Amino acid sequence: MGNGLIARSVSTASTGTRAAYQFQSTIEQGIVSVLNERSGLFAIELADGNFVLAELLGNGQLRLGEQVRGEMRSFGEATLERVAGGDAVTAFVRAYEISREAAEFEIF
């Protein structure tokens, strides 16, 4: 479910057993459901009903109802691809797995 840190056991002759970590990423699709064009803040509703709060970076633009896909369950910069057009925008994910009400509170 989303990005997460996975621990795997690794055994070596000289050091014994230790944990090795790797990141697991998941590309998800969602719909832009809340948008403040002035501030560039927006929320994406995911299939599970959770929302992602993000801020547009650069000159990108989104529209309400637009479908986007990308890695949205981690903080920081993300590339979101438009499902209909295939081009992308860059955004900064501020929060994920939040409610619509929490997203609207931050956006407006």
N, C-alpha and C positions, 0 to 999 in steps of 0.2 A: 504494500500500500504506500505508494509514493517513494520519495527519496529516504533512504535510511542507511545507517552505518551497520554493516554486517561483520561480525567477528567470525573468523575461521581459524581453526586450530592448525598450527604449523609445527612440525617436529623437525629438529635438526640435531645431528650428533653432538655438536660442540656446545650448544646452548640449551638443550632440552626442549620442552614444549613452550611455545609462546603464542600470543594471539597476533594475527595479521588482520588488518582492516582494509575494507574496500567500500566504496560508495556504490549503491544501487540506484539507478535513476529510472524514472518512469515518465514517458511522454503521455500527457493527458489532453483531452479536448474539453472545451467549455464554451459558454456563451457570455459575452460582455453584457451584464445585466444592470450595472450601475455605472454611470459615467459623469464626471465633472470636467468638461472640456477646458475650463479656465485653469484649473489646477493640474490637469493631467492625471488625476487619480481615477482609478476605475476598479470594478470588481467583476470577477469571472465566476459564474456558477458552474460547478463541476457536476458530473453525472450522479455523484453520491449525495448531492444537496449541499455540500460545503461550498464556501466561497473563498476566493483568493483576492487579497487586496494588493494592488500594484500601482506603480506610477510610471507613466510613459517617459522615456529618455529620448533626447534628440528631437527630431522633427516628425516622428511617427504620429499617426492618428488612427483612432478606432471609432466605430459606430456602435450604438446600442443594438443588440441582437446579432452582432457579428460573431461568428464562430472562430475560435483560435485554438491552436494546439502547441504544446511545449512542456518543459519541465517546470511545474508550478508549485511543487511541494518542498521548496527549499528557499531560504532567504537569499536575496541578492539579485544580481543581474540575470535576466532570462531573455531568450529570443523566443518570441511568440509568432508563429506562422499563421497567416490567415488561411482558413480551410478553403474558402471559395476562390481566392486569388493566388495563393501560394507564396506571395511576398511576405515579408516579416517586419515586425517592429521590435524594438528593444525596450524592455521594461525592467523596473526594479521591484521585486516581490517584497512587500513589507510584512505581510501576514498570510497564513494559509490555514485551512480547516477552521474557518470562522463562520459565524452566522451572517445572514443578509443584514440584520439590524446592526451588528458590529461594523460591518463594512460601510453601511450608510452613515453611521455616526462619525467615522473617520473621514469620509469623503466630503460630507456637507457641513 
